[in-house]
Amino acid sequence: MSERFSDARFSRADFLKGAIALSSGLYLSQIPQIESSGANTEQFATTPSWSQDFSKMKNGQPDPKYWNYVLGNTVPGYNYEAETLTKNPNNVRIENGVLVIEARVQNKNDRQYTSAYITTQGKFGFEYGKLETSLKLPNGIGTWPAAWLLPTKPKYNPAPYGLTGSDASWKINGEIDFAEAIGFMPGFVYPSDHTAANFSQKLSDPFHKTVKNDTSVFHTYGVEKLPSNITFTFDGKPYLTIPKRSDSPIEWPFEQEYFLILNLAMGGKWGGMDKNSTTNSAGIDNASGPWKYEIESINFYNLNS
């Protein structure tokens, strides 16, 4: 079994200190790497039951049979991001065999940037199985790309658990990030399970997988979601397993169907933290744009019964 998250945490103070130290290269030695071997005993189907092979698709927009667009400023507003979301081909398209989500310096909807956010909600989701996505991350301070999962139809009501506020339903129903990165900390990819129990801890204690060429080479980032655990994989190999903690949704809300999200945020509470390396108040290096988040393929494998 892989190592637990607690073996690879660093404090918010170190995180902020690292943002300042980036230009000197000191930060790379401050974060312990999470790396271990191990595999689930459960077996998955060898042939995907759902896939998106963009190398076989014509140039154009993603297939609306499988993809939805989130538009406007509302969702970026949750994290004080600098972009507005569109479905314009300049921001999301299939081009030369890859799905491209592109952020641009562009004034629209009272925002200085445009980007895209697409989901499979209501069109593809899974409770248990293995999902793998081959992707290449964008390069540049201020970028915040992610491949992640949210519940298709949130199962749990937060009220019986004493949770209130606009984010209560999200907390009690959980989130899984299997490829998340921030441009001002190149070479680090963050896996995470968010729950009501660990939400505040995750904000102060991020974890990472070191991928030195994450912006120049396509890699396969995966998540295996099982009744007993969640395992994160890299190029087909497991590196982190989170055992089921409890029967309570406060600690383990993952016994429900989740859908896939691919998005590229700009700036915001996390992506825009490094304002010391830019003159931009949003913490974004405009000179490095436009920014391309590229996805080659997505494959989902059923869990064998």
C-alpha positions in Angstrom: 0.0 0.0 0.0 1.2 3.5 -0.8 2.2 6.1 1.7 -0.4 8.3 3.5 -0.8 12.0 2.9 0.6 12.7 6.3 4.0 11.7 5.1 4.2 14.4 2.5 2.8 17.6 3.9 4.3 21.1 4.2 3.0 24.1 6.0 1.3 27.2 4.6 4.3 29.2 5.9 6.7 27.0 3.9 4.4 27.3 0.9 4.4 31.1 1.0 8.1 31.1 1.7 8.6 28.9 -1.3 6.7 31.3 -3.6 9.2 34.0 -2.6 12.2 31.7 -3.1 11.1 30.4 -6.5 13.4 32.7 -8.5 16.4 31.5 -6.6 15.5 27.8 -7.1 15.6 27.2 -3.3 12.1 25.9 -3.1 12.5 22.6 -4.9 14.4 21.1 -2.0 11.9 22.1 0.7 9.0 19.7 -0.2 9.3 16.0 0.5 8.3 13.9 -2.5 5.5 11.3 -2.2 6.6 8.2 -4.0 5.7 4.6 -3.3 4.7 1.4 -5.0 1.8 -0.9 -4.5 -1.4 -1.9 -6.4 -5.0 -2.6 -5.7 -5.9 -6.3 -5.5 -9.1 -5.5 -7.4 -8.8 -5.9 -11.1 -10.1 -3.6 -13.7 -11.4 -4.3 -17.2 -8.6 -4.3 -19.8 -10.8 -2.5 -22.4 -12.2 0.9 -21.6 -16.0 1.2 -21.4 -15.8 5.0 -22.1 -13.1 6.8 -23.9 -12.2 10.0 -25.7 -9.3 9.5 -28.1 -8.8 13.0 -29.5 -6.1 11.8 -32.0 -9.0 10.2 -33.9 -11.2 13.2 -33.9 -11.5 16.0 -36.4 -10.6 19.5 -35.6 -13.5 21.4 -34.0 -15.4 21.5 -30.7 -15.7 18.6 -28.2 -18.6 16.3 -28.8 -21.7 17.8 -27.0 -22.9 14.2 -26.5 -20.2 13.9 -23.8 -19.2 17.5 -22.8 -20.9 20.4 -21.2 -19.5 24.0 -21.0 -19.5 26.1 -17.8 -19.7 29.7 -18.9 -19.2 33.2 -17.4 -17.8 34.5 -14.2 -19.7 32.6 -11.5 -17.5 29.5 -11.1 -14.2 31.5 -11.4 -15.6 33.8 -8.7 -15.5 31.0 -6.1 -11.7 31.2 -6.0 -11.3 34.8 -7.1 -9.9 33.8 -10.4 -9.1 36.3 -13.1 -10.8 34.6 -16.1 -14.2 34.4 -17.6 -15.3 31.1 -19.1 -16.3 30.7 -22.8 -17.0 28.0 -25.3 -15.2 30.0 -28.0 -12.9 27.9 -30.2 -10.1 30.2 -29.2 -10.5 28.8 -25.7 -11.6 25.2 -26.2 -11.2 23.0 -29.3 -9.9 19.8 -30.8 -6.8 20.7 -32.8 -4.2 18.4 -34.4 -5.2 15.4 -32.4 -5.5 16.9 -28.9 -8.1 18.7 -26.9 -6.9 22.2 -26.2 -8.1 24.4 -23.3 -6.5 27.7 -23.9 -6.4 30.8 -21.7 -5.8 34.2 -23.3 -5.2 37.8 -22.2 -8.6 39.2 -23.4 -11.1 41.6 -21.8 -14.5 40.0 -21.6 -17.3 40.1 -19.0 -15.3 42.5 -16.9 -12.4 40.1 -16.7 -8.9 40.4 -18.1 -8.6 36.8 -19.3 -10.7 34.1 -21.1 -10.5 30.4 -20.6 -12.6 27.2 -20.6 -14.1 24.7 -18.2 -15.8 21.6 -19.5 -17.5 18.7 -17.7 -19.2 15.3 -18.3 -21.9 15.9 -15.8 -25.0 13.9 -16.8 -23.2 12.4 -19.7 -20.4 10.3 -18.1 -19.8 9.4 -14.5 -18.7 6.5 -12.3 -18.9 5.3 -8.7 -16.1 2.8 -8.9 -13.5 2.1 -11.6 -10.3 3.5 -13.0 -10.0 6.8 -15.0 -6.8 7.8 -16.8 -6.2 11.0 -18.7 -3.1 11.7 -20.9 -2.3 15.4 -20.7 0.3 18.1 -20.8 0.1 21.0 -18.5 0.5 24.7 -19.4 3.6 26.7 -18.6 3.6 30.1 -16.9 3.2 31.8 -13.6 -0.5 32.3 -12.8 -1.9 29.2 -14.5 -4.0 26.7 -12.5 -5.0 23.7 -14.6 -6.9 20.7 -13.2 -8.4 17.3 -13.9 -10.9 16.5 -11.2 -14.1 14.9 -10.0 -17.3 16.1 -8.4 -20.6 14.2 -7.5 -23.0 13.9 -10.4 -26.0 14.2 -8.0 -24.8 15.1 -4.5 -26.0 12.3 -2.2 -25.6 13.9 1.2 -27.5 16.7 2.9 -25.1 18.9 5.0 -27.7 19.9 7.6 -27.8 16.7 9.7 -24.0 17.0 9.9 -24.1 20.6 11.2 -22.6 22.1 8.1 -23.9 25.5 6.9 -22.9 28.0 4.3 -22.7 28.2 0.5 -20.0 25.5 0.4 -21.6 23.1 2.8 -23.0 20.7 0.1 -19.6 20.6 -1.6 -17.8 19.8 1.6 -20.2 17.0 2.7 -20.1 15.4 -0.8 -16.4 15.7 -1.5 -14.1 16.3 -4.4 -11.2 14.3 -5.9 -8.4 16.1 -7.8 -6.1 13.7 -9.6 -4.1 16.2 -11.7 -3.9 19.8 -10.4 -1.0 22.2 -10.8 0.0 25.8 -10.3 2.3 27.5 -12.7 4.5 29.3 -10.1 5.5 25.9 -8.7 6.6 24.0 -11.9 7.2 20.3 -11.8 4.7 19.6 -9.0 1.3 18.0 -9.5 -1.1 17.8 -6.6 -3.5 14.8 -5.9 -6.1 15.4 -3.3 -9.3 14.1 -1.7 -11.4 16.9 -0.2 -13.9 16.1 2.5 -15.7 18.0 5.3 -13.2 16.5 7.8 -10.0 17.5 6.0 -11.0 20.7 4.2 -9.1 23.1 6.4 -6.1 20.8 6.7 -5.8 20.5 2.9 -5.7 24.3 2.5 -2.7 24.5 4.8 -1.0 21.2 3.9 -0.9 20.5 0.1 0.9 17.4 -1.2 2.7 16.8 -4.5 4.0 14.4 -7.1 7.2 15.5 -8.7 6.9 15.6 -12.5 9.8 17.7 -13.8 8.7 17.7 -17.5 4.9 18.1 -16.8 4.6 21.1 -19.2 6.7 19.6 -22.1 5.7 15.9 -22.1 2.3 14.2 -22.1 1.9 12.0 -19.0 -1.0 9.8 -17.9 -2.6 10.8 -14.6 -5.1 8.5 -13.1 -7.4 7.8 -10.2 -8.7 4.4 -9.1 -11.9 4.7 -7.1 -12.8 1.7 -5.0 -15.1 0.9 -2.1 -12.0 0.5 0.1 -9.7 3.2 -1.1 -8.8 5.9 -3.6 -5.5 5.4 -5.4 -3.7 8.0 -7.6 -1.5 6.8 -10.5 1.1 8.2 -12.7 1.9 6.7 -16.1 0.1 3.6 -15.1 1.8 3.1 -11.7 0.2 3.8 -8.3 2.0 6.3 -6.1 -0.5 7.2 -3.4 -3.4 5.3 -1.8 -5.9 6.8 0.7 -7.7 4.0 2.6 -11.4 4.5 3.5 -11.4 6.4 6.8 -15.0 5.9 8.0 -18.5 5.1 7.1 -19.5 8.7 7.8 -19.7 11.1 4.8 -17.9 13.7 6.9 -14.7 11.6 6.3 -15.7 9.5 3.3 -18.3 10.9 1.0 -17.1 9.0 -2.0 -19.7 6.2 -2.2 -21.5 7.9 -5.1 -21.1 8.7 -8.7 -18.7 11.4 -9.8 -18.2 13.2 -13.1 -15.1 14.6 -14.8 -14.0 18.2 -15.0 -11.2 19.7 -17.1 -10.4 23.4 -16.7 -7.7 26.0 -16.8 -8.1 28.7 -14.2 -5.9 31.9 -14.1 -4.8 33.5 -10.9 -7.1 33.2 -8.0 -6.6 32.2 -4.4 -4.0 29.5 -5.2 -2.9 30.0 -8.8 -2.2 33.7 -8.3 -0.4 33.6 -5.0 3.1 34.4 -6.4 2.7 38.2 -7.0 6.4 38.7 -6.2 7.5 37.4 -9.6 5.1 39.5 -11.7 4.0 43.1 -11.9 0.4 41.8 -12.4 -1.9 42.2 -9.4 -3.5 38.9 -10.3 -0.2 37.1 -10.0 -0.1 36.2 -13.7 2.9 36.5 -16.1 1.1 37.8 -19.2 4.3 37.5 -21.3 4.1 33.7 -21.1 0.6 33.6 -22.6 -1.5 32.4 -24.3 -1.5 29.2 -22.2 -2.4 25.8 -23.5 -3.6 22.8 -21.5 -3.6 19.8 -23.8 -5.3 16.5 -23.4 -4.5 13.5 -25.7 -7.0 10.9 -24.4 -9.3 9.8 -21.6 -10.0 6.2 -20.8 -12.3 4.7 -18.1 -12.1 1.1 -17.1 -14.9 -0.7 -15.1 -14.1 -2.4 -11.9 -14.6 -6.2 -12.4 -17.3 -7.6 -10.3 
